[in-house]
Amino acid sequence: MKNNLHQKNVYEFGISTVLVVLLILILNPFHFWMPSMIVDTILVLILVFFGMFATYLLQESVFDEREQYHKILSGRFAFLSGATVLIIAMIFQEIHGHVDPWVFSALVVMILVKIITRIYIDRKY
């Protein structure tokens, strides 16, 4: 079981790392390339690796209470971190005169899904 847990962590870390690197590359922080076919390739790779990451998260299972607690805690931190970044983005965009509707929409969807999922789980279990 310990080896299986280690394999799951390596798999998750590997996919997460590749996904983060691709997301950084799509921003082109060092201006290595102009928008072209490579940007399209990176976008496709982002979709593929996000799909792999989402599949991993949906198939994730726990074996004991400690793993369940870690899963719940990481989900909470991920939600709060994402919401915090989106709120900061909205504040900065509003200061500069225009809030991107995608930032607002992402925050609203995160909050609604959190509430709806909580209600559904409370009623079902």
N, C-alpha and C positions, 0 to 999 in steps of 0.2 A: 504494500500500500504506500509506503514511503517513497519508493521509486516511481510509482504511478503519479503521486502528487508532484514530485520533482519534474517529471516529464510534462505534466499539465502546466506548471509554472514556466518552464522553458518555452513551451509552445506559445503560451499567452504573451510572454515577454518578447519573443521573437516577432510575432505578428504585430504587437503594439509598437515595437521599435521601428519596424519597416513602415508602418502606417504613419507614424510621427515624422519620420525622415521624408516620406513622400509629400506630406502636407507642408513641410518646411520648403521642400524643393519647388512646390507649385507657387509659393510666394516669390521665388526667384530672388532671395535676399542679397545675393552678390552680383546680380545682373549678368549671369553667365550666358543666358540665351534670350533671344527675342521670342515672343509667342509664335509657336509653330507646331510642327508635328510632335515634337518632344513634349510639349505641354499637353496635347491630347493623349499621348501615351501615359504620362504621369497621372492624368485624370482617370484613365481606365484602370491603371494599377491601384489608385486610391480606392476606387469602387470595389475592385477585387479583394483587396486586403481588408477593407471595411466589412465586406460580406463575410470573409473568413473570421474576422474578429467577432462579428455579430453571431455567427453560427456557433463559435466557441462559447460565447456567453449564454446562448439559448440552450446549449447541451450541457452546460456546467452542472455537475451534481456534487452534493456534499455527503460526507460519511459520518460526521459527528457534529456536536453542538458548536465546537470551536470553529470548524470550517464554516458553519452556517453564520456564526457571528461575524467572521471575517468577511464573508460575502456581503452581508447586510451593511457592515460598516464601510466597505469599499464603495458600495452603491450610493450610500449617503454622501460620502466625500465627493464622489464623482458628480452627483447631482448638484450639490452646493457649489462646487468649483465651477461647473458649467454655468449655473445661474449667476454666480458672481461675475464671471467674465462677461456674460451677456449684459448684465446691468451696468457694469463699468463701460462697456462699449456704447450702450444707449446714452449714458451720461455724457461721454466725450462727444458722441455724434450730435446730441442735442445742443451742447455748448457751441459746436461748430455750425449749427444751423439746420441739420437734416439727419433724422434717424432712419436708417435703412430698415424697411419693413421686414426683411428677413431676420434681422436680429430680434425685433419685437416678436415676430411669429415663432421663432425658435424658443424663446422664453415662455411664451404663452402655451405652446405645445408641451414643453417639459412640465410645466405646472399642472396643466389639465390631465396629462397622462398619469402623473404622480397621484393626483386626487382620485381619478377614476379607477386606477389600479388598486389603490388603498380601499376604496368602497367595495369594489368587486371581491377582493380577497377577504375583507372583513365579513361579507355576506356569505361567501362560499365556504370559508373555513371557520 
